[in-house]
């Protein structure tokens, strides 16, 4: 489990637990797991919005795993959208994986810029 780190580990996930509400931006080079409510922008290597999780704001990530709700635009390399996920806004992506989803009300925009920028 990645919930704890020691002095030798250089990264740990940021976890917003169920029932928690955070107002403000999150920026990290690592993973963010959101099971509560975030009102603000989230920038990370990997963003996981769990079932019951909600982000109201802009997402920028290499990888997005959306099980919950996103109200706002997202710019990602790979978007993984799962059953019961909901999204409004614009989803800009290089790779899009959708698994049995019916809650997308967003505009899909395949990115044409370079992946490593």
C-alpha positions as CSV (number, residue, x, y, z in Angstrom):
1,X,0.0,0.0,0.0
2,X,1.3,3.4,-0.9
3,X,-0.4,5.3,1.9
4,X,2.8,5.6,3.9
5,X,6.4,6.6,2.9
6,X,9.7,6.6,4.6
7,X,12.8,8.7,4.1
8,X,14.1,6.6,1.2
9,X,10.9,7.0,-0.8
10,X,10.8,10.1,-2.9
11,X,7.1,10.1,-3.7
12,X,3.8,9.4,-2.1
13,X,0.2,9.8,-3.3
14,X,-2.0,12.7,-2.2
15,X,-5.3,11.3,-1.0
16,X,-8.5,13.3,-0.5
17,X,-10.7,10.9,1.5
18,X,-14.5,10.4,1.3
19,X,-16.3,13.1,3.2
20,X,-13.4,15.6,2.8
21,X,-13.9,18.9,1.0
22,X,-10.8,20.7,-0.3
23,X,-11.1,24.2,-1.8
24,X,-7.9,25.2,-3.6
25,X,-5.5,23.9,-6.2
26,X,-3.4,20.7,-6.0
27,X,-0.1,20.4,-7.9
28,X,2.2,17.4,-7.7
29,X,4.5,15.3,-9.8
30,X,3.0,12.2,-8.4
31,X,-0.5,10.6,-8.0
32,X,-3.6,12.2,-6.6
33,X,-6.5,10.1,-5.4
34,X,-9.8,11.9,-4.9
35,X,-12.6,10.2,-3.0
36,X,-14.1,13.4,-1.6
37,X,-14.8,16.8,-3.1
38,X,-12.2,19.2,-4.6
39,X,-13.1,22.7,-5.8
40,X,-10.0,23.9,-7.6
41,X,-7.5,22.8,-10.3
42,X,-5.6,19.6,-10.1
43,X,-2.3,19.0,-11.8
44,X,-0.5,15.6,-11.4
45,X,1.2,12.7,-13.1
46,X,-1.8,10.5,-12.4
47,X,-5.3,11.6,-11.2
48,X,-7.8,9.1,-9.9
49,X,-11.3,10.3,-9.2
50,X,-13.0,7.5,-7.3
51,X,-16.7,6.6,-7.1
52,X,-18.2,9.3,-5.0
53,X,-15.3,11.7,-5.7
54,X,-15.9,15.0,-7.5
55,X,-13.6,17.7,-8.9
56,X,-14.9,21.1,-9.9
57,X,-12.1,22.7,-11.8
58,X,-9.4,22.1,-14.4
59,X,-7.5,18.8,-14.6
60,X,-4.0,18.4,-16.2
61,X,-2.4,15.0,-16.0
62,X,-0.6,12.3,-17.9
63,X,-3.1,9.7,-16.8
64,X,-6.7,10.2,-15.7
65,X,-8.8,7.4,-14.1
66,X,-12.4,8.7,-13.8
67,X,-14.9,6.7,-11.8
68,X,-16.6,9.7,-10.1
69,X,-17.5,13.2,-11.4
70,X,-15.5,16.0,-13.1
71,X,-17.0,19.4,-13.8
72,X,-14.5,21.2,-15.8
73,X,-12.0,20.8,-18.6
74,X,-9.3,18.1,-18.6
75,X,-6.1,17.9,-20.6
76,X,-4.5,14.4,-20.4
77,X,-2.4,12.0,-22.4
78,X,-4.5,9.0,-21.5
79,X,-8.1,9.1,-20.2
80,X,-9.7,6.0,-18.7
81,X,-13.4,6.5,-18.2
82,X,-15.3,3.9,-16.2
83,X,-19.0,3.0,-15.6
84,X,-21.0,5.6,-13.6
85,X,-18.4,8.4,-14.4
86,X,-19.8,11.8,-15.1
87,X,-18.1,14.7,-16.9
88,X,-19.0,18.1,-18.3
89,X,-16.5,20.4,-20.0
90,X,-13.9,19.5,-22.7
91,X,-11.8,16.4,-22.5
92,X,-8.5,16.8,-24.5
93,X,-6.7,13.5,-24.8
94,X,-4.2,11.4,-26.9
95,X,-5.7,8.0,-25.9
96,X,-9.3,7.5,-24.7
97,X,-10.5,4.3,-23.1
98,X,-14.3,4.2,-22.2
99,X,-15.7,1.2,-20.3
100,X,-19.5,1.1,-20.3
101,X,-20.1,4.8,-19.6
102,X,-23.3,6.7,-20.1
103,X,-22.6,9.8,-18.0
104,X,-20.4,11.8,-20.4
105,X,-21.8,15.2,-21.3
106,X,-18.5,16.7,-22.4
107,X,-16.9,17.6,-25.7
108,X,-14.1,15.2,-26.8
109,X,-11.1,16.7,-28.4
110,X,-8.2,14.5,-29.6
111,X,-4.9,16.3,-28.9
112,X,-2.7,17.0,-31.9
113,X,0.2,18.5,-29.9
114,X,3.3,16.5,-29.0
115,X,2.9,14.0,-26.1
116,X,6.1,15.0,-24.4
117,X,5.3,18.7,-24.1
